[in-house]
């Protein structure tokens, strides 16, 4: 069995249990904390280590570290996919130069829900390198409306015409 298949099965079982107990939001937060722990601050690492230790109290440190890596690299993504499918939600990643305001977030979510004809869950990240605008990633497709992308296209166009 491939590791992705194992992660999917773990994610399905975790989701089923969390949905039954009405704790899907809490579980998602914990999975995200564990996933973030491997490359975050020492404080986040200790929080994630505590969560894994609680989940696997009799396990060795090596096993707990492996579980943290597995969650970071596989289970979290699969859990988010399973949850989105079960709840009829389309996950949309939005990258902007600065955090969206509440009004911008609400407006963007409404426009996307109308266009996709489905409930949308925005997953926001900030990357100052985009300069302005937004890059929207949904279902394997990317709509890049960032200033950086526009400048890159302009540079490429000028280069092709021999003017650069």
C-alpha positions, -999 to 999 in steps of 0.1 A, spaced: 0 0 0 14 34 -10 20 60 17 -6 83 1 -32 55 4 -23 50 40 -25 88 47 -59 89 29 -72 60 51 -60 77 83 -76 110 72 -109 93 64 -110 76 97 -100 108 116 -126 127 98 -153 101 105 -145 101 142 -143 139 144 -176 144 124 -193 120 148 -180 138 178 -185 173 161 -149 182 166 -137 186 130 -126 222 135 -106 213 166 -90 183 149 -81 204 118 -65 230 141 -44 203 159 -33 187 126 -22 221 114 -3 228 146 15 194 143 22 200 106 36 234 113 58 222 141 86 207 120 97 240 107 84 266 132 96 281 164 106 260 194 73 270 212 53 256 183 75 225 182 68 218 219 30 223 214 30 199 184 52 174 203 28 176 232 -2 168 209 16 138 194 27 126 228 -9 128 240 -21 109 210 6 82 213 16 82 250 35 49 250 53 55 217 90 61 213 104 95 205 113 83 170 77 71 163 63 104 175 87 123 153 76 100 124 40 108 131 47 145 131 63 142 97 36 120 84 9 144 95 29 174 81 36 158 47 5 136 41 -23 133 65 -31 170 69 -36 174 31 -57 143 29 -77 153 59 -85 187 43 -95 169 11 -117 144 28 -134 171 49 -140 193 18 -155 164 -1 -177 154 28 -189 189 35 -193 199 -2 -167 227 1 -141 238 -25 -108 247 -9 -93 278 -25 -58 290 -18 -54 328 -21 -19 344 -20 -17 382 -15 10 407 -7 -7 417 25 -35 401 46 -71 405 32 -94 427 52 -127 412 64 -146 430 36 -121 418 9 -123 382 22 -161 382 23 -164 398 -12 -138 373 -27 -155 343 -11 -189 354 -24 -176 359 -60 -158 325 -59 -189 307 -45 -210 323 -73 -184 313 -100 -178 278 -87 -214 272 -76 -202 257 -43 -193 267 -8 -158 280 -6 -132 278 21 -104 303 17 -69 293 27 -50 326 28 -13 332 27 8 363 25 38 366 1 52 402 -2 69 391 -35 35 392 -53 36 430 -49 -1 435 -53 -32 417 -65 -38 380 -58 -30 345 -70 -60 321 -66 -54 284 -68 -84 261 -70 -88 224 -81 -53 223 -96 -57 255 -116 -41 289 -109 -54 324 -117 -25 347 -113 -37 383 -110 -6 395 -91 14 426 -102 45 404 -102 29 380 -128 18 410 -149 53 425 -148 68 391 -157 45 388 -187 53 423 -198 90 416 -195 86 384 -215 66 402 -242 91 430 -245 119 404 -246 102 385 -275 97 417 -295 134 425 -292 128 457 -272 141 445 -238 
